[in-house]
Amino acid sequence: MRLILLTGAYGFVGTNLSIHLARAGHELWALDLPFTTLPHSVRGVYTRRFDWEEFDTIPWDAIDTVIHLAGKAHDTRNTSDVRSYFDINVGLTQRVVDRLAAAKCKEGRKFILFSSVKAVADHVEGVLTEDAKPNPRTPYGQSKLEAECYVREQLSGNVCVESYVLRPCMIHGPGNKGNLNLLYAAVRWGIPWPLGSFDNRRSFASIDNLVAVIDRLVAGGVAPGTYQIADDDAISTNDLIEIMAEMLGRRTRIWRISPRLMRRVARTGDALYLPLNSERLEKLTESYVVSNERIKRALGWERMPIPAYDGLKTTLENFSTTIVRRDTWA
């Protein structure tokens, strides 16, 4: 059993990780924003809870592993202040790393930073590997890369802390919010998918595969380094639509409207702050294939534990259950 501190513990990834790690017998402490509502699913999971105002009261010497999830997510509406990405994604990382590095040396202590593939590239030609030279163009990606660099500068070669930088692609699982939910809702209501003419494939990361990776890192014996996290197979948006329609018992409705026309519609969305804007159109239709070969080699795996399609079906089944519950409550 290890004593693990999770920052950003009450979010989507933190909640799923906490439930699993607690079941595995680890003691968990949580660090999150003050007044953040504790999700019902993790009540009783944490033996201690802290907010950032209590940061200096945390007994860092006792901690075995820090999983640093706290950060500012990418705002697809581009309404966030640019400085806020660096204040949060870099600033919080610096605080945690500095405090952990100053703690009394403890054998096997680990620091795991959750970064993003967007710290490397906003657009991908072919397959993104860890050897690609980082060149993020957005404040989100730039702040994530700066946080990574700080971790390497401060902890590389540190005999007291083994450091890991994880770059997941789009993570999905129970409690997931984002474009997958919007897509699922559209299929459920029989709304045609108008972007069928875009030929794309993109990588996803099942929360179950992510949890399996964290299990191994916490257990030890994995070389410190930077690792991308993705399922084995990339999936097209049209494939997603077909999977969703099949699960819902709906007829697949994919319209192949001219990409040029849809880009014009998205530019109108930019000006009028509509749900479909240029950035969301790009996220829904771009190809973004991510290699997971390095993490599999480090763990001695030939394949990730959960096949991509199985993981997606589990997430979509959770969407269905959640919708049924909401309809019942209504």
C-alpha positions in Angstrom: 0.0 0.0 0.0 1.2 3.5 -0.9 0.2 6.9 0.3 -0.9 8.8 -2.8 -1.8 12.5 -3.1 -4.0 13.4 -6.1 -4.2 17.0 -7.2 -7.4 17.9 -9.1 -8.8 14.8 -7.4 -12.5 15.6 -8.0 -12.4 15.9 -11.7 -13.3 13.2 -14.3 -9.9 11.5 -14.4 -9.2 12.0 -10.7 -12.5 10.5 -9.7 -12.0 7.4 -11.8 -8.4 7.0 -10.7 -9.3 7.5 -7.0 -12.0 4.8 -7.0 -9.6 2.3 -8.6 -6.6 3.1 -6.4 -8.7 2.9 -3.2 -10.0 -0.5 -4.2 -6.3 -1.6 -4.8 -5.6 -0.8 -1.2 -3.8 2.5 -1.4 -4.3 5.4 1.0 -5.5 8.5 -0.8 -5.2 12.2 0.0 -7.0 14.8 -2.2 -5.9 18.3 -3.1 -8.4 20.4 -5.0 -10.0 23.8 -5.2 -11.8 25.1 -2.0 -15.6 24.6 -2.0 -15.4 22.1 -4.8 -18.3 19.7 -4.5 -17.0 16.2 -3.7 -18.5 13.7 -6.2 -20.8 11.2 -4.6 -18.8 8.3 -6.0 -15.7 9.1 -4.1 -17.1 10.0 -0.7 -15.2 8.0 1.9 -12.4 7.3 -0.5 -10.0 9.9 0.8 -8.5 9.7 4.3 -7.5 13.4 4.1 -8.7 16.3 1.9 -6.9 19.6 1.4 -7.6 22.7 -0.7 -4.9 24.9 -2.2 -5.1 27.4 0.6 -4.0 24.6 2.9 -1.1 23.6 0.6 1.7 24.4 3.2 0.0 22.3 5.8 0.3 19.1 3.8 2.8 16.7 5.4 4.8 16.1 2.3 7.4 13.9 3.9 4.8 11.2 4.3 3.7 11.0 0.7 4.9 8.2 -1.5 3.4 9.3 -4.8 1.9 12.5 -6.3 -0.4 12.3 -9.3 -0.7 15.8 -10.5 -3.9 16.2 -12.4 -4.8 19.8 -11.5 -4.8 22.2 -14.4 -6.8 24.4 -16.7 -8.5 22.5 -19.6 -8.5 23.7 -23.2 -11.3 26.2 -23.8 -12.6 25.6 -27.3 -14.6 28.8 -27.2 -11.3 30.8 -26.8 -12.8 33.0 -24.0 -10.2 32.3 -21.4 -7.5 34.7 -20.5 -4.2 33.5 -21.9 -2.2 34.2 -18.7 -4.6 31.9 -16.7 -3.3 28.8 -18.6 0.3 29.5 -17.4 -0.7 30.6 -13.9 -2.6 27.3 -13.4 -0.9 24.7 -15.6 2.6 25.9 -14.9 2.2 27.7 -11.5 0.6 24.8 -9.7 3.1 22.3 -11.2 5.9 24.5 -9.9 4.4 24.6 -6.4 4.0 20.9 -6.1 7.3 20.0 -7.7 9.2 22.4 -5.5 7.5 21.2 -2.3 8.0 17.5 -3.2 11.7 18.0 -4.1 12.3 19.7 -0.7 10.6 16.9 1.3 12.6 14.4 3.2 14.0 11.8 0.8 11.9 8.7 0.7 12.7 5.5 -1.3 10.6 4.9 -4.3 8.8 8.3 -4.2 7.1 9.2 -7.5 5.8 12.2 -9.2 3.4 11.7 -12.2 2.4 14.7 -14.3 -0.6 14.6 -16.5 0.2 16.7 -19.5 -1.3 16.3 -23.0 -0.4 15.4 -26.5 -1.3 19.0 -27.3 2.0 19.9 -25.6 3.6 18.5 -28.7 1.3 19.4 -31.6 -2.0 20.9 -32.4 -2.1 19.2 -35.7 -0.7 15.8 -36.7 0.5 14.6 -40.1 0.8 10.8 -40.0 1.4 9.4 -36.5 2.6 11.5 -33.5 5.5 9.9 -31.6 7.5 10.9 -28.5 10.4 11.7 -30.8 8.4 14.6 -32.5 9.8 18.0 -31.7 7.2 19.9 -29.5 5.7 22.9 -31.3 2.4 23.8 -29.6 0.6 26.8 -31.0 -2.1 27.4 -28.3 -1.7 28.8 -24.8 -3.1 25.5 -23.5 -0.4 23.4 -25.3 2.4 25.9 -24.5 1.5 26.0 -20.8 1.5 22.2 -20.7 4.9 22.0 -22.4 6.3 24.6 -20.0 5.1 22.5 -17.1 6.7 19.4 -18.5 10.0 21.3 -18.9 9.9 22.4 -15.3 9.4 18.9 -14.1 12.4 17.6 -16.1 14.6 20.5 -15.0 13.9 20.0 -11.4 13.5 16.2 -11.1 15.6 14.6 -13.8 18.4 12.9 -11.9 16.8 13.5 -8.6 17.6 10.4 -6.5 14.7 11.0 -4.2 11.9 11.3 -6.8 11.2 9.3 -9.9 9.3 11.5 -12.4 6.9 10.6 -15.2 5.3 12.9 -17.8 2.2 11.4 -19.3 0.7 12.8 -22.5 -2.8 11.3 -23.0 -4.9 12.0 -26.0 -8.7 12.4 -25.6 -9.6 10.4 -22.5 -13.1 8.9 -22.2 -14.9 6.8 -19.6 -17.7 7.1 -16.9 -18.4 10.7 -16.1 -16.8 12.0 -19.3 -17.9 15.4 -20.6 -17.1 16.9 -23.9 -17.5 16.3 -27.7 -18.3 12.6 -27.3 -21.3 13.5 -25.2 -22.5 16.0 -27.7 -22.0 13.5 -30.5 -24.0 10.8 -28.6 -26.8 13.3 -27.8 -27.1 14.2 -31.5 -27.3 10.5 -32.6 -29.8 9.8 -29.8 -32.1 12.6 -31.0 -31.8 11.4 -34.6 -29.9 14.5 -35.8 -28.0 13.8 -39.0 -24.2 13.9 -38.9 -23.3 16.6 -41.5 -19.5 16.0 -41.5 -19.4 12.6 -43.2 -17.2 14.0 -46.1 -14.3 14.6 -43.7 -12.1 11.5 -43.8 -10.4 11.4 -40.4 -9.0 9.0 -37.8 -8.1 9.9 -34.3 -6.8 8.2 -31.2 -8.6 8.0 -27.9 -7.5 6.8 -24.5 -9.9 4.6 -22.4 -9.9 5.5 -18.7 -9.4 1.8 -18.1 -6.2 1.7 -20.1 -5.0 4.9 -18.3 -5.7 3.3 -14.9 -3.8 0.2 -15.9 -0.8 2.4 -16.8 -1.0 4.2 -13.5 -1.2 0.9 -11.6 2.2 -0.1 -13.1 3.9 3.2 -12.5 2.8 3.3 -8.8 3.9 -0.3 -8.4 7.4 0.6 -9.6 10.0 -0.9 -11.9 9.1 1.4 -14.8 11.8 3.8 -16.1 11.1 7.5 -15.6 10.4 9.4 -18.7 7.8 10.9 -21.0 5.1 8.7 -22.4 2.1 9.1 -24.7 -1.1 7.4 -23.6 -3.5 6.1 -26.3 -5.6 3.1 -27.2 -4.1 0.8 -29.8 -6.5 1.6 -32.7 -7.5 5.0 -34.2 -11.2 5.5 -35.0 -12.9 7.7 -37.5 -15.8 10.0 -36.5 -18.0 8.2 -39.0 -17.2 4.9 -37.2 -18.1 6.5 -33.9 -21.5 7.6 -35.3 -22.1 4.0 -36.5 -21.2 2.5 -33.1 -23.5 5.0 -31.3 -26.4 4.4 -33.7 -26.0 0.6 -33.3 -26.1 0.8 -29.5 -29.1 3.1 -29.6 -31.0 1.1 -32.1 -31.0 4.0 -34.5 -30.6 4.3 -38.2 -27.2 5.7 -39.1 -27.7 9.2 -40.5 -24.4 10.5 -42.0 -24.6 13.4 -44.5 -21.7 14.1 -46.7 -21.9 17.8 -47.1 -19.1 19.7 -48.8 -16.3 20.4 -46.4 -16.0 23.9 -47.8 -19.6 24.7 -46.9 -19.2 23.4 -43.4 -16.1 25.5 -42.8 -18.2 28.6 -43.8 -20.8 27.6 -41.3 -18.2 27.2 -38.6 -16.8 30.7 -39.3 -20.2 32.0 -38.8 -20.2 30.2 -35.5 -17.0 32.0 -34.6 -18.6 35.3 -35.0 -21.9 34.4 -33.3 -20.5 32.1 -30.5 -22.5 29.2 -31.8 -21.8 25.6 -30.7 -20.2 24.8 -34.0 -17.2 27.0 -34.5 -14.0 26.6 -36.4 -12.1 25.1 -33.5 -14.8 22.6 -32.6 -15.2 21.7 -36.3 -11.4 21.0 -36.5 -11.5 18.9 -33.3 -14.4 16.8 -34.7 -13.0 16.2 -38.1 -9.2 16.4 -37.9 -7.0 13.3 -37.9 -4.9 13.0 -34.8 -3.2 9.6 -34.5 -1.0 9.0 -31.5 1.6 6.3 -31.0 1.6 4.4 -27.7 4.6 2.2 -28.5 7.0 3.7 -25.9 4.7 3.1 -22.9 4.0 -0.5 -24.1 7.7 -1.2 -24.4 8.3 0.2 -20.9 5.6 -1.9 -19.5 6.3 -5.1 -21.5 2.9 -5.1 -23.2 2.2 -6.1 -26.8 -1.3 -4.5 -26.6 -3.1 -2.2 -24.3 -5.4 -4.1 -21.9 -8.6 -2.7 -23.3 -9.2 -2.7 -27.1 -10.3 0.7 -28.4 -13.8 -0.4 -29.5 -14.5 -2.1 -26.2 -13.5 0.9 -24.2 -15.7 3.2 -26.3 -18.6 0.9 -25.9 -18.2 1.0 -22.2 -18.2 4.8 -22.2 -21.3 4.9 -24.5 -23.1 2.4 -22.3 -22.5 4.8 -19.3 -23.9 7.7 -21.4 -27.0 5.6 -21.9 -27.4 4.8 -18.2 -26.9 8.4 -17.2 -29.5 9.6 -19.7 -32.0 7.0 -18.5 -31.5 8.2 -14.9 -32.0 11.8 -15.9 -35.1 11.0 -17.8 -36.4 9.2 -14.7 -35.7 12.1 -12.4 -37.4 14.5 -14.8 
